[in-house]
Amino acid sequence: MDNHIHEECGVFGVFSPETRDVASLAYYGLFALQHRGQESAGIVVNDDGVFTYRKDTGIVNEIFTQENLSKLGNGNMALGHVRYGTTGSGDRRNAQPVVVNHLKGNMALAHNGNLVNSFELRTALEEQGSIFHSTSDTEVIAYTITKERLSAKNIEDAVAGAMGKLDGAYSLVIMSPSKLIAARDPNGFRPLCYGLREDGTYIVASETCALDAVNAKFVRDVEPGEVVVFTKDGIKTIRDHCGEREKSFCVFEYLYIARPDSVCDGCSVHAARLRAGELLAETYPIDADIVVGVPDSGTDAAIGYSRRSGIPYDIGLIKNKYIGRTFIVPGQGVREEMVSIKLNVVSSVVKDKRVVLVDDSIVRGTTSAKLIKRLRDGGAKEVHMLSSAPPFKNPCYYGVDIDSKDDLIACKYSIPEIAEVLGADSVNFLSIEDVKKITGDDGCGRCYACFDGNYPTAVPAKANKSRFESKISLNPKFAKKD
């Protein structure tokens, strides 16, 4: 296992008042959201109810050449998705958006998050005759909405009705023949917002950086539990259909997942990370010569530590921009080799220096240990490692790919022992109390379950990522018969 956790997914939607090249808008938007998932990507274009789509494994510019984009044609709506899956394997069958052809018309759906009751929902649907073609919980959501649509008067009512049955994290963008719909779970675990271009085109996206990429001005976030409907007649919203819940926005969006130039739920991600670094400096003053950040997501906190401590910040690690994030590579041996290819030490910066090394998190520790060794090989006299996140001690059931405690380093060792295991002179973490301060409020309305174990929803009975890969063996109702 590598040091970093696995990403989320990114969703993107386009609703234009007239037919245009919406596929290119989706393409640029997905580029801006590529950090949220590099496993697969897809775009669906809607031309007067006719859906044309392409999706495959890989990153955006591998899947969509100029020729492939042109084949999608023009339309007035488009839906896009980049994926790292937290339920189901990473093969092509789980690529999104999901496209469904049903009695009431076509529907396409893109999902960011993770359901905690997907196993139960899928089992019930299968017992009623549904046939699944993927192993992701997104298809469960699509079928749940489709089932509701058979009796609902319109697609938005079907979405609202389905939300009463879904439990967990989901930020959705849904496309029908004539409408684009954005929906967010009642806890608001994952970000979702929309903006407006000067030509009247509405954009829905996981993060504001994707709005910027297509020159859309931010309008507002989709509220927890809200359904926002975009039609040729304007915008309407549906609220109060799934009850009040305490908001539980994932704090790790600020610490690692979201891009620094995004604003999530009213707070700048960059500012939150700077504040995390400042709080680390206040709590853990270290006698050192330089501060080095692990690029890219540790850089902002490292700058914050440097500013508050007065210790100079320098670039001691260089990231190869053409290498995907470490976790993409299958197999432990290959993944460990990737650390050397992806991050290289600038020996002239660290030689004979006492180094404060700041990263966004220490999850499993393998990559951290290798980085520390490389810094020492580069001549660093001391290496003191700081994490801008608290210790991970619990699984996440809401879209971050940590489904057990088995490999979490903080569940195995004390903090002094972690330093010894990693080969650092010292290791320290941002406290839960301080992480609640980084967004400039009292920290209410956030989910800290991966740190403190206080889950906002029921814990799922089946939580492993591959639960649908071996579903027959997991469910006694589907036991093999002679």
Residue pairs with C-beta under 8 A, 6 or more apart in sequence:
1 332
1 335
1 363
1 364
1 366
1 407
2 326
2 327
2 335
2 336
2 339
2 364
2 366
2 367
3 326
3 359
3 361
3 362
3 363
3 364
3 365
3 366
3 367
3 368
4 256
4 325
4 326
4 327
4 360
4 361
4 363
4 367
5 252
5 256
5 327
5 361
5 363
5 392
5 396
5 400
5 401
5 402
6 84
6 86
6 327
6 400
6 401
6 402
7 35
7 36
7 37
7 38
7 84
7 257
7 325
7 401
8 36
8 37
8 84
8 86
8 112
8 113
8 190
8 206
8 257
8 399
8 400
9 36
9 37
9 81
9 82
9 83
9 84
9 85
9 96
9 110
9 111
9 112
9 113
9 206
9 399
10 30
10 33
10 34
10 35
10 36
10 37
10 81
10 82
10 112
10 205
10 206
10 207
10 210
11 33
11 79
11 80
11 81
11 110
11 111
11 112
11 171
11 172
11 173
11 192
11 204
11 205
11 206
12 26
12 29
12 30
12 33
12 79
12 80
12 81
12 110
12 173
12 203
12 204
12 205
12 206
12 210
13 77
13 78
13 79
13 80
13 110
13 173
13 175
13 180
13 182
13 203
13 204
13 205
14 22
14 25
14 26
14 29
14 77
14 78
14 79
14 180
14 201
14 202
14 203
14 204
15 76
15 77
15 180
15 201
15 202
15 204
15 230
16 22
16 75
16 76
16 77
16 199
16 200
16 201
16 202
17 76
17 199
17 200
17 201
17 232
18 76
19 47
19 74
19 75
19 76
20 74
20 75
20 76
20 201
21 74
22 45
22 74
22 75
22 76
22 77
22 78
22 201
23 43
23 45
23 69
23 72
23 73
23 74
23 75
23 78
24 69
25 78
25 201
25 203
25 214
26 43
26 45
26 78
26 79
26 80
27 43
27 60
27 64
27 69
27 80
28 213
28 214
29 80
29 203
29 205
29 210
29 213
29 214
30 41
30 43
30 60
30 80
30 81
30 82
30 210
31 60
31 61
31 213
32 205
32 207
32 209
32 210
32 212
32 213
32 259
33 82
33 205
33 206
33 207
33 209
33 210
34 59
34 60
34 82
35 257
35 259
36 82
36 84
36 112
36 206
36 207
36 257
37 82
37 83
37 84
38 58
38 59
38 82
38 84
38 324
38 325
38 328
39 57
39 83
39 84
39 85
39 90
39 328
40 55
40 56
40 57
40 58
40 63
40 82
40 83
40 90
40 92
40 94
40 95
40 96
41 55
41 56
41 58
41 59
41 60
41 63
41 64
41 80
41 81
41 82
41 83
41 95
42 53
42 54
42 55
42 56
42 63
42 80
42 81
42 95
42 96
42 97
43 53
43 54
43 55
43 64
43 69
43 72
43 78
43 79
43 80
43 81
43 97
44 51
44 52
44 53
44 78
44 79
44 80
44 97
44 99
44 108
44 175
45 51
45 52
45 53
45 72
45 73
45 74
45 75
45 77
45 78
46 75
46 76
46 77
46 78
46 79
46 106
46 108
46 175
46 177
47 73
47 74
47 75
47 76
48 75
48 76
48 177
49 105
49 106
49 177
49 178
51 99
51 106
51 108
51 175
52 71
52 72
52 73
52 75
53 72
53 97
53 99
53 108
54 63
54 64
54 68
54 71
54 72
55 63
55 81
55 92
55 95
55 96
55 97
56 63
56 92
56 95
57 90
57 91
57 92
57 95
59 82
59 324
60 82
72 78
77 175
77 180
78 175
79 97
79 108
79 109
79 110
79 173
79 174
79 175
79 180
80 97
80 110
81 95
81 96
81 97
81 110
81 111
83 90
83 94
83 95
83 96
84 90
84 401
85 94
85 136
85 465
86 114
86 399
86 400
86 401
86 403
86 465
87 114
87 115
87 118
87 135
87 136
87 137
87 465
87 467
87 468
88 94
88 134
88 135
88 136
88 137
88 465
88 466
88 468
88 469
89 135
89 466
89 469
93 133
93 134
93 135
94 134
94 135
94 136
94 138
96 109
96 110
96 111
96 136
96 138
97 108
97 109
97 110
97 175
98 108
98 109
98 110
98 111
98 134
98 138
98 139
98 142
99 106
99 107
99 108
100 106
100 107
100 108
100 109
100 142
100 143
100 146
102 146
102 149
103 150
104 149
104 150
104 155
105 176
105 177
106 176
106 177
107 142
107 145
107 146
107 149
107 155
107 174
107 175
107 176
108 174
108 175
109 138
109 141
109 142
109 145
109 172
109 173
109 174
109 175
110 138
110 172
110 173
110 174
111 137
111 138
111 141
111 170
111 171
111 172
112 169
112 170
112 171
112 172
112 190
112 192
112 206
112 399
113 168
113 169
113 170
113 171
113 185
113 189
113 190
113 398
113 399
114 137
114 168
114 169
114 170
114 397
114 398
114 399
115 121
115 137
115 140
115 141
115 166
115 167
115 168
115 169
115 170
116 167
116 168
116 397
116 398
116 457
116 458
116 459
116 460
117 166
117 167
117 168
117 458
117 460
118 137
118 140
118 168
118 460
118 468
119 460
119 461
119 462
119 467
119 468
119 471
119 474
120 461
121 140
121 144
121 165
121 166
122 132
122 137
122 140
122 468
122 471
123 475
123 477
125 132
125 140
125 143
125 144
125 147
126 132
127 477
130 143
132 139
132 140
132 143
132 468
133 139
135 466
135 468
135 469
135 471
136 468
137 468
141 162
141 166
141 170
141 172
144 162
144 165
144 166
145 155
145 158
145 159
145 162
145 174
146 158
147 162
148 157
148 158
148 159
148 161
148 162
149 155
149 158
152 158
152 161
155 174
155 176
155 179
155 181
156 179
156 181
156 227
156 229
156 236
156 238
157 238
159 172
159 174
159 181
159 183
159 227
160 227
160 238
160 241
160 242
161 241
163 183
163 185
163 186
163 225
163 227
163 241
163 242
164 241
164 242
166 185
167 457
167 458
168 185
168 189
168 397
168 398
168 457
168 460
169 185
169 187
169 189
169 190
169 250
169 398
169 399
170 183
170 184
170 185
170 189
170 190
171 182
171 183
171 184
171 185
171 189
171 190
171 191
171 192
171 206
171 222
172 181
172 182
172 183
172 184
173 180
173 181
173 182
173 192
173 204
174 180
174 181
174 182
174 183
175 181
178 231
178 232
179 229
179 230
179 231
180 202
180 204
180 229
180 230
181 227
181 228
181 229
181 230
182 192
182 194
182 204
182 222
182 227
182 228
182 230
183 222
183 226
183 227
183 228
184 190
184 192
184 222
184 223
184 224
184 225
184 226
185 224
185 225
186 224
186 225
186 242
186 243
186 244
186 245
187 224
187 245
187 246
187 247
187 248
187 447
187 456
187 457
188 223
188 224
188 225
188 247
188 248
188 249
188 265
188 445
189 248
189 249
189 250
189 398
189 399
189 447
189 456
190 206
190 250
190 253
190 398
190 399
191 206
191 207
191 221
191 249
191 253
191 258
191 262
191 264
191 265
192 204
192 205
192 206
192 221
192 222
193 204
193 205
193 206
193 207
193 208
193 211
193 218
193 219
193 220
193 221
193 222
194 202
194 203
194 204
194 205
194 211
194 219
194 220
194 222
194 228
195 202
195 203
195 205
195 208
195 211
195 216
195 217
195 218
195 219
196 202
196 203
196 216
196 217
196 219
197 203
197 214
197 215
197 216
197 217
198 215
201 216
202 216
202 230
202 235
203 210
203 211
203 214
203 216
204 222
204 228
204 230
205 211
207 258
207 259
207 262
207 264
208 218
208 261
208 262
208 263
208 264
209 259
209 261
209 262
211 217
211 218
212 261
218 263
221 265
221 266
222 228
223 239
224 245
224 247
225 239
225 240
225 241
225 242
225 243
225 245
226 237
226 238
226 239
227 237
227 238
227 239
227 241
228 235
228 236
228 237
229 235
229 236
229 237
229 238
245 456
246 445
246 456
247 444
247 445
247 446
248 445
248 446
248 447
248 456
249 264
249 265
249 445
249 446
249 447
250 257
250 398
250 399
250 400
250 446
250 447
251 435
251 436
251 438
251 439
251 443
251 446
251 447
251 448
252 361
252 389
252 400
252 450
253 264
253 269
254 264
254 267
254 269
254 272
254 273
254 438
254 439
255 272
255 273
255 276
255 297
255 360
255 361
255 388
255 389
255 435
255 438
256 297
256 360
256 361
256 389
257 400
258 264
258 269
259 269
260 269
260 270
260 273
260 296
260 300
261 269
261 270
262 269
263 269
267 439
267 440
270 300
271 440
272 438
272 439
272 440
273 297
273 300
273 301
273 304
273 360
273 388
273 438
274 300
274 301
274 303
274 304
274 307
275 304
275 437
275 438
275 439
275 440
276 300
276 301
276 304
276 388
276 389
276 430
276 434
276 435
276 438
277 300
277 301
277 302
277 303
277 304
277 305
277 306
277 307
277 308
277 358
277 388
278 304
278 305
278 307
278 308
279 430
279 434
279 437
279 438
280 301
280 304
280 305
280 358
280 386
280 388
280 428
280 430
280 434
281 304
281 305
281 306
281 307
281 308
281 309
282 308
283 428
283 430
283 431
283 434
284 386
284 428
285 309
286 309
286 311
286 354
286 356
286 384
286 426
287 354
288 311
288 353
288 354
288 355
288 356
288 382
288 384
289 311
289 312
289 353
289 354
289 355
290 311
290 312
290 313
290 314
290 316
290 349
290 350
290 353
290 354
290 355
290 356
291 302
291 303
291 305
291 306
291 309
291 311
291 312
291 313
291 314
291 355
291 356
291 358
292 302
292 313
292 314
292 315
292 316
292 317
292 349
292 350
292 355
292 356
292 357
292 358
292 375
293 299
293 300
293 301
293 302
293 303
293 313
293 317
293 357
293 358
293 359
294 302
294 317
294 343
294 357
294 358
294 359
294 360
294 371
295 317
295 318
295 319
295 343
296 319
297 359
297 360
298 358
298 359
298 360
298 388
301 358
301 360
301 386
301 388
302 313
302 356
302 358
303 313
305 311
305 313
305 356
305 358
305 386
306 312
306 313
309 356
311 356
314 349
315 346
315 349
316 345
316 346
316 349
316 350
316 355
316 357
316 375
317 343
317 344
317 345
317 346
317 371
318 343
318 344
318 345
318 346
319 342
319 343
320 341
320 342
320 343
320 344
323 338
323 341
323 342
326 335
326 338
326 339
326 342
326 367
327 335
329 335
329 338
335 366
336 366
336 370
339 367
339 370
339 371
340 370
340 374
343 371
343 374
344 374
345 374
345 375
345 377
345 378
346 378
347 378
347 379
350 375
350 378
350 379
350 380
351 378
351 379
351 380
352 379
352 380
352 381
353 379
353 380
353 381
354 380
354 381
354 382
354 384
355 375
355 380
355 382
355 383
355 384
356 384
356 386
357 371
357 372
357 375
357 383
357 384
357 385
357 386
357 424
358 385
358 386
358 387
358 388
359 368
359 385
359 386
359 387
359 388
360 387
360 388
360 389
361 387
361 388
361 389
361 392
362 368
362 385
362 387
362 389
362 391
362 392
362 409
362 410
362 418
362 422
362 427
362 429
363 392
363 402
363 408
363 409
364 407
364 408
364 409
365 409
365 418
365 421
365 422
368 385
368 422
368 424
369 421
369 422
369 423
372 383
372 385
372 422
372 423
372 424
373 423
375 383
376 383
376 423
382 425
383 423
383 424
383 425
384 424
384 425
384 426
384 427
384 428
385 419
385 422
385 424
385 426
385 427
385 428
386 427
386 428
386 429
386 430
387 427
387 428
387 429
387 430
388 430
389 429
389 430
389 435
389 451
390 429
390 430
390 431
390 432
390 435
390 448
390 451
391 410
391 415
391 429
391 451
392 402
392 408
392 410
392 450
392 451
393 405
393 408
393 410
393 411
393 450
393 451
393 452
393 453
394 405
394 449
394 450
394 451
394 452
394 453
395 402
395 403
395 404
395 405
395 450
395 463
396 402
396 403
396 449
396 450
397 403
397 449
397 455
397 457
397 459
397 460
397 463
398 447
398 449
400 450
401 465
402 408
402 450
403 463
403 464
403 465
404 463
404 464
405 411
409 418
409 421
410 418
410 429
413 421
415 427
415 428
415 429
418 427
419 425
419 426
419 427
432 448
432 451
432 452
435 443
435 448
435 451
436 442
436 443
436 446
436 448
437 443
439 446
447 456
448 454
449 455
449 456
462 474
467 474
471 478
472 478
472 479
472 480
